[in-house]
Amino acid sequence: RDIANALKKIGFEVTSGFDLDFRSMRLAVRDFSEQAEEADIVVVYYAGHGIEVGGENYLIPVNAELKCDRDVDFEAIRLEALLASLETVDGLKIVLVDACRNNPFSVQMASRNATRSIGRGLARIEPSGVLVGYAAKGGTFALDGKGRNSPYASALLKHLTEPGLELGKLFRKVRDTVYAATGGEQE
């Protein structure tokens, strides 16, 4: 909610969804991608759980049960599908993923495929045409933090509304702020 308010403050038209189940999340991505087609700048901010399975990143809806690795294909949203939904947008596309936290299903989740690993954090990807910012570097966990927002969200909020800040400089400042706030535990 705080990121949505900050984006509104700097002039973005904001569409929000909170605590979405699988169907609602898929429809929200579809509807947003249609609304965003004519935008000069599109920002997607996802906060919640994410998981890497077999080198593929998934965003986890609130109703997912994930008892084994193959369940992600039926109960989670592929990050790649979210990125693909923005392909028709001509403007700048930014996807911020605050979902690199520990896998809440790791205790119950079994791997049914010997070639499909269940990873730590999210896997790094190199999408073309989309700038993707992660809360933590590939293969590591992001912390939830102690306050209202995660260290990543707090850092974004601190720097997002700074006037005239070039995008690369914004992300370097966010990285440095997260690193300092977590005592070097998260980068």
WORAZI-V774826 format. One record per helix or strand of 2 or more residues. SS is the DSSP state (helix for helix, strand for strand). FROM is the first residue (numbers start at 1). TO is the last residue. If there is no record, write none. Layout:
SS FROM TO
SS FROM TO
This chain:
helix 2 9
helix 22 35
strand 41 47
strand 49 53
strand 56 60
helix 69 75
strand 76 78
helix 79 84
strand 92 98
strand 131 134
helix 151 160
helix 167 181
